[in-house]
Amino acid sequence: MCGIVAAVSRGDVVPNLMEGLRRVEYRGYDSAGISLVSQGIIASRRAVGKLSALKALVAEEPVSGMTGIGHTRWATHGKATIANAHPHATDQVSVVHNGIIENFQELKAQCQAHGMVFGSETDTEVVAKLLDLALAQGMPPFDAFKHVLQQLEGAYALAVIFAQDDGLILGARKGSPLALGISEDGHYLGSDGLALSHVCHQICFLDEGDMAVIRVDHASIFDAQGHQVSRSAVPVQTGHAIVERGPYKHFMAKEMHEQPDVVGQTLSRHVDPSNFEARDPELIAELAGLASMSLIACGTAYYAGLLGKYWLEEYANLPTESEIASEFRYRAHASKNNGGAMVVSQSGETSDSLAAMHHAKSMGMKLAGIVNVPQSSMARDVDILFPTFAGAEIGVASTKAFTCQMAVLAGLSVLTGRARGHLHKDQAQNLLAELFALPRLLGDVLKIEDQLVPVARQLAGVKSMLFLGRNIFFPMAMEGALKLKELSYIHAEGYPAGELKHGPIALIEEAVPVVALLHQEVQADKTISNLEEVHARGAHVVAIGDEASLAKVALAGASLIKLPPCTKIQAAFAVAIPMQMLAYHVAVAKGTDVDQPRNLAKSVTVE
């Protein structure tokens, strides 16, 4: 959600700013812009829409400089217009910002009382105006920056350039991520490592409240109290090839097809496939010693967490709750002695999940995290980290990160069950062997894509769909509905199949599609009875399941998608990919933007 890139270099920074913005497109945006400062003059270029619009503008109206900032904006305050696009500049400063300034109306009124005129609807413009006021009082740039930060309430990552010092960039973070990059020819700031990976060889991640001062030949970091501090730098791991689609039409297609490999890699990082023992038994022992677990997440990660609840209670006999992060921090909780909180996140920067994590910590809960970005805020703050190894996921709709989260939760559930004595050794090893067979199974599942394409084309014109599942297929049904909503903009809901008669059946009429998930070990007979009910009311049934279950579906006009043979613990993975492919091909048939669906952001860093 919003992307920041800033650069001070020995050469023209425009190419690196534009490439950095390309690399943060996946975060979601509706406008983009850059500002350069040279010889005391700030020049900006801003455009609404895709980055291609900004590139065309820069080609038509060239701008250059050795110090500059860039931004992709996802609208929060004010519509997607050129006036609201970042950077927000005055004659003296230019500012880019990710986050929300909660007291901006009060600060705006103060600026207006000094005669300042605003040209946008954004909260960010107030930062530029406040800096102007501070500079007019004779404060040097860094002092003015600190003075303004003290007035801001809310979350922010900021980067600022100054007309009076065209070799300086100042940055700060509070509640939103910001990284400092080191290269051979200068220094950089970015929303994440991917934004800087094309030019920097080392990156250090600012801690909460940190401020950064960067020049071409050196960089300094100060904590919230203004003391100079040292933050460790890590080598850049994400290379240029990561953000290329290769032979695929969309990043999402590429990432769906990477799932067999990354799920296998993720499992093998936590479990030794030679003996099915935990690679870090001490961490498993910590989980096994807990009295309860709360799995906290947002969006797709929440559905992974809900699936984890089923697994932890079945395989580890560990009382578990699945919590929506934005609700967890705002409701009263019963005291949980020796309870744990496990936060699940792709980015590790999700604002609601971070806030919920800190709330759980204040309650004395042991913190664990399942995160795909090992240098993220969440990964750095948890007590126990279980990383996923999905690699960079560019498509906004999560695919491989989701199945890797599932892999970690399934593996941890079995290992914890063994450590708690709930599973015998042979039971645990058999389950883990089934998990390690997933790469081959998922490869076979990908081969059924041709079955889904004609079904997707049939569904592209519908207005609403229902997804049904029982037991472990309930969270998967909700995830399938979310994928369809995200990509195709078709209304869809996921329900437990047993709840059909308690309301959702009222939505069923002629030709309304109902997608059902079936497996012989997951109450298939009962779900098939539900399909009989919707079929009798004219629904178009789409059944995704194993051969034994589909053999019992005798419904005229039903679309049957047969899965390769799979066990119960494998079944959730086996249905995940067909639902991803179904949503993908419906979106392609409708002509929507698959990789960057409207109004969505990959990394939701504001509440």
N, C-alpha and C positions, 0 to 999 in steps of 0.2 A: 504494500500500500504506500504509494509514493516512493520514488527512488532518487537518491542524491549522489552526485559525482562532483568532486572538486579537484582541481589540479593546479600546481605551480611548478613550472618546468623551465628548462633552458631553451625550449622551442615552442612553437605554436601548439597550444593545448586543445584546439578545437577538434582534431581527429580523435584524440583520446577521450574527450568529453562525449562525443557522439557515440563512440564504441561502448563506453561505459553505460550510457543511457540505453543502448541496444541490449546490453546484458541485464539491465534491471526492468526491461519491458514485462517480464513474467510476473512482476509484482502487481501489475494492474495499473492502468492510467487512462486519462482521457485528454490530456494536453501535455505539452513538453516545452522546455525552453532552456536557453543558456545565456550567461552574462560573462563578458570579458572586461578586464580593466587594463588599460595601457596608456601611459603618459598622462595619468590623472583623469582619464575619461572612461566612464562605464558605458558599454554598448550591449544591448540585449536583443535577443531574437526569441519570439514565443509563437507557438502555433497550437491550434486545437486539433484533436484527432491523433492519428498514428504518428510515429516518429518520422515517417516518410514526409509528412507535411513540414516538419521542422527542417529536415534535410533540404527539401526543395526551397524553403525560405532562405536558408543559409547560402545555398548555391546562387540564389537570385540577388541576395543582399549580403555579400561576404562580410565576415567579421573575424578578427584574429587577435591573439594575445598570448602571453606566457603565463597568465594567471586567470583562472575562470572557474565558474560553477555551472552545473547543469541539474535538471530536475524533470522527472515525470510525475505529473499530478493526478491523483485520484480524488475527485471532488468531494469535499466535506462541507465547507462553508462557501456557498456560492456555486452557481452552475459552471459547466465547462465552457468558459469563454476566454478570449485572449486576455482580457482585463484581469481575470482571476488566475490565469496561468502563472507559474513561477518561472524565473526569479522575479521577486518584487524589488524594484530599484528606485532609488532617488538619485540626485546628482552625486551624493556622497557614498552611498552603500548599495549593495545588492544582496538579497537574502534568499536562500532556499530552505525549506522547512518540511519535515515530516512529523506529524502529530497533530495535536489540538491544543491551542492556547485557550483555556477555559475562561479566563477573565478578560478576553480581548475586548469585550464591549466596554468595560470599565476603563481599560487602558486607551481605547480608541477615543473615548470622551475626553480623557486627559489631553491627548494629542490635539483634538479639535479645539480644546480650550486655548491652546497655544497657536491657533490659526492654521493648523495643518489640514489639508484637504486629501481625502482618500479617493482612490480611483477604482477600488475593487470591493468585493463583498467578503473577502477572505479574512481569516484571523491572522494570517502571516504578515500582511502589510503593516500591522501595528508594530512589529519588530523593527522593520526598516525605519518607521517614523520615530520610534523611541531612540534608536541609534542616532538618528539625525539630531534629536534634541540633546543627547548626551555629548555628541561631538561638538555641537554649537556652544556648549558650556566649557569647551576647552579640554575635555578628557581625551587622552590618547586612545586609539582603537581598542586595545585590550581592556583598559579600565572601563570604557564605554560599554563594551560587550558584557563584562561582569556586572555592571550596574543594571543593564537591561535584563539579564538573566534572573537577577534577584527579584524582579517585578513579575515574572511570568509564572502562572499557575497552569498546571496541566502537563502534557507530554510533548517532548520535542527532540528532534535531531536537527541541528542547524549548521549551515555553512555560510560564511559572509565574506565578501570582498569589499575593499575600501578604495575610494578614489585617491586619497592622500598617501596611500602606501600600496603601490601596485605589485609588490612582491609578497604580499601577506594574505593568508586565508585563516580565519578563525572558525573553529567548530566546537560544538557542545552537544551532549546528549543527556536526556532525562526521560526515561520511559520508552524511548525509541532507539534502535541500534545505530551505531556509527563506528566505522573502522578507519584506521589511519594506515595508508599504504606507503611503502618505501620502494623507490625504483632507482635506477642508475642516473636518471636525469632530473629527479625532483621528488616531490611528496604529493600525496593524494588523500582525499577523504571519500568514503563511499558508504552506502547503506549496508552493504555486505561485501564479503570477499569476492563474490562473483563480479561485482561492479568494477573491481580493480585487478582482476586476475590476468587481464591481457597485457598489463604494463608493469605491475609491481611484483617483486620477488619475495617480499616479506610484508606481513600485515599484523598490526596489533589492534585489538578490540578495546575501545574505550569502556571503562567501567561507568556505572551509574553516577551521574553528576560531573563527569570529567569534561574538561575543556582542552582543546588542541590548538596549538599555534604552529602553523606550517609555513616554511619558506623553501626556496629551491634547494638550499644546502643543509638545512637542519629542521627538526621538529621537536616541540616540547609539549608535554601533557601536564595539566594541573588538575588537582582534585576539586571537589565542590567548595573546599575551604580556601582555595587559591594556592595551595602548596604544590610545588613541582614534584611530580612522581614519575616512577618508571613502570611501564607496562610491558610485559613480555611480548616479543614478536614471534610469529610462527611463519614457516614457509608457506607460500601460496601453493595450494594443492589442486585448484580447479583450473584446468587449462582451456585453451581456446576451443578444442574439439568438443568439449562438453556442451557448448551452446549451439552446436550445429545439428540440423535435422537429419543429415545424411540422405539416404534414399527415401525417407518417409515424407508424406505430404504435410504432416503436422507433428509437432513435438509430442503431443499426446499419443499418437500412433507409435512413435519411436519408444516412448516410455512404457506403453502397454507391452510391447514386445521385449523389453528388457527385464520384465518381471521374473522369468525363470532364473536368470543369472543372479539378480540382486537379492531375491529371496534366499537362494542358496548361500550366497556370500554372507548375508546377515545371520542366518542360522549358524554357519560355521564359525563366525566370530564369537559366538556365545556358547556353543556346544562343540566339543571335540567329536567329530564324526567317527573317529577310530574306536571310541569306547562309550560314546554317548554320555560323557560326564561333562559337568559345567567347567568352562575354562576358568571361571573365577568363583570357586565354591564358597568363598567368604561372603560374597555379595548375595548368593542364594541363601546362605545361612541367615543373613540379616532379614531377608524377606520372609523366610520360614518362621522366624521368631516373632513376627508381628501378629497382633490379635485381630486386626482387620485391615482392609485396604480400601482407599477411595481412588478411583481412576478418574482423572480430571482432564477435560479436553473440550475442543470446539469443532463443529462441522464434521467432516469425514473422520477426523481423529476421535471424535466422541463416539462414533459408531464402532471404531476399532476398540475403544475402551469398553463399550457395552458388550461387545463380543468377548473381551477379556474377562468381564465379570462372569459370564457363563463358564469360561474355561477355568478361572481361578477357583470358582466354587465347586465345579465338577471334579477337577483333577487335583486340586491342592486342599480342598475343604477349608478355604480361607474366606471368611465373610467379606464380601466385596460390594461396594456401591459404585455406580457409574454416574459421574457428575458433569453437568454442563458448566464450564468454567465461569461464564458470566453470571450464573445463578449461585454458584458455590460461595462466593465471597460476600454475598448480600443476604444470606439467610442464617438463622440461628442453627447451631449444630449441637447435638448431644455430645457430651464429653466422650472422647475415645482414648482410653488408656492404651498406650503402646500401639497406636494406630499409624498406618502409613498412608502417604498420598503419592500417587504416581501420575505425573503430568505427561500427556502424550501430545507431541507437536512435530510437524514437519520442519518448520523454520526455527523453532526454539525462541521466537521473538513475538509470538502471539500475545497481544496486550492482555486480553482477558485471562489467558492461561497463566501468564506471569503473575498477575495480580492475585489470582486464586492460589498459586503456589506460595506466594509470600504470606497470604492469609493462613494457609495450612501450616506454614512454619511457625506463625505466631501462636497457633493452637498447640504447638509442641509435637506435631506429626513428623515422622521421618519422611524425608523427601527423596523420591526417585523420579527419574525422567527417561522417557523414550523419545529420542530426538535425532533428527537426521543431519543437523549441522553442529558438529562437535565443538566449535568455538562460539556458539550462540550464548545469549544471556542465560537461557534456561539450563543449558549444558554446564555452564560454569557455576551455577548457583545450587544445583541439587546435591544431595549427599551421595546418591548412588546413580550413576549414569549407565543406561543401556542404549548405546547408539544403534541406529539403523544404518545400513550401508547401501541406500538406494541411489546415491549419487545425486547430482543436481537435477531437480525436477522443475522443468520450465513451464509445462502446461499448467494453467491455473487449477483445473480440475485434477485432484490428486488420483494417481493410479498406483505407481510402483511404491511411493512412500507409504501408502495405505497398506498394501499387502506386506511390506516389510515391518510395519507396526504390528500387523497381525502375527507375523512370524515370531517376533520377539515375545509378544504376549502368550502365544501358544507354547513356545519353548520354555519361558519362565514358569508358566503354569505347571507344566510337567515336572520340571526340575524342582520347583518348590514343593509340589506334591510328594516327590520322592524324599526330599529333605524333611518334610513334616511327617513322614511315615504313612501317608494316605495311599500312596502307590507303592506296590512292590517293585523291586528292581526290574524284573522282567516286564512288568506292565509299562513302566516308564521307558524302558529301552525300546519296546515295541512301538509306543507312541512317537518317540523321537525318530525311530527309523521311518515311520510314515511321514513325518515332517521332512526328513532329508530326501524323501522320494518326490517332494514337491516340484523341484526344477523340471524333472521329466514330465510329471503330470501337467504342469502349467504349460509346458511346451506343446503337449498334446491338445490342451484346451484351446490354445491359440489357433490350432488348425481348423477349428469349427467356425471360424469367422465367416466363411462363405454361407453357412446356414443362416447367419444373422442379418446379412445385408438385405435380402428381400423382405424380411420381417420389418427391418428398420424403415424401409421405404414405404411399407404399408402404414406405419405408425406416424410418419412425418406430418400428416395432416390432421392428427387428432388434437383435441383441446385439453384432455385430461386423461391420466392413467393411474392405476392402482397397482401397488406391489405388495404381495402377500408372502409371509413366511412364518414358520414356527421355530421355537427354540433358537438355536444359533442362526437360523435364517431370518429371524425378526430384525436384528441389526443390519443384516445384509439387505433386506428388503428396503429399509430406510435409506441405506447407502445407495442402492440402485435408483430410488426415487430422486435422491439429491443429485446424482450424476445427470439424470435426464433433465431435471430443472435447470441445473447450471449450464448445460451445453445447448439444449434445444429450446429453452424458455417455455416448455410445455409443463403445465401444472401436473404434479405427481405427488402421491403420498404413499408412504410405506407403513403397513400395519401388521400386527400379529394376525395370522389367519383366523385365529379363534375369536377375534374381536369383530369380525366381518358383520355379524348380525346385530352388533351393538351400535350401529350407526353408519359405517361406510357403505353398507349395501344399498343405502338410499341413493347413492351416487350412480349406481349401475343402471344403464339403459342400453339401448341398441348400439352395438359396435364400440362401446367403451372398452379399451384394452385393460386386461388384468394380467400382470406378470406374476407367476407363482414359482417359488423355489422348492424343489422336491428332492428328497433323498430317502431311501428305504429305512435309514436309521434315524430320521428326523421327522417322525410323525407324518409320513407321506400320505397314509390313508386318510387321515383327518383333513389334511389340506386338500386332497382330491375331492372330498365331500364338499368343501367350500367352493371348489371350482364348479362342481355340478350346480350349485346354487346360483353363481353368477352367470353361468352359461345358460341356465333356464331363463334368465332375464335379458338375454341378448348380448352378453359381453363377448368380446374377442379374447379368448384365452391364449396366453403365451406361457408355456410351461418349460422351465429350464431344470433338468434333473438327470438322474442316472437312469440307465436302461430299465431296471426293474420297476422304478416308479412310473416312468413314462408309459410302460406297457399297460398300466391300469387307467390311463387317461383316455377314455373312449368318448371324446367330445367332437362333434362335427365342426370343422372349420378351425380347430385349435392348431396353433403353431407349436411344434414340439422341437426343443433344442436339446439334443442328447449329449451329455457329458461323458468323458472317459470314465472307466471304473475308478472309484475313489472311496476312501473310508470316511467315517464321520468327521474326524479332526481335519481331514483334507477337504471336506466338502465346502466349507466356507470359502476357502481359497478358490476352489473350482468354479463356484458361481460368481465370484467377484469379477473375473475377467469377461465372461459373457455379458454381464450388465454394463461394464465399461464399454465394450465394443458396441452393444446395442445403442447406448446413449451417443457414442461417437458417430455411428453411421446415421442415426436420426438427425443429428446436428449437421452432418455433411449433406444429407438429402435436403435439409431446410436451408442450407447456405449460411448458417451462423458462423461466428468466429470461434472456432474450436479451442484454440490455445488461449485466447483472451476474451472470454465471454463478457458480455456487457455488465457493467456495474460491479464486477467482482475483482478482488485483489488476491494475489497469492499469499502475501504475508500481511495479516491484518494487525497492524501495529497501533491502532487507536481503538478506544472502547466504542 
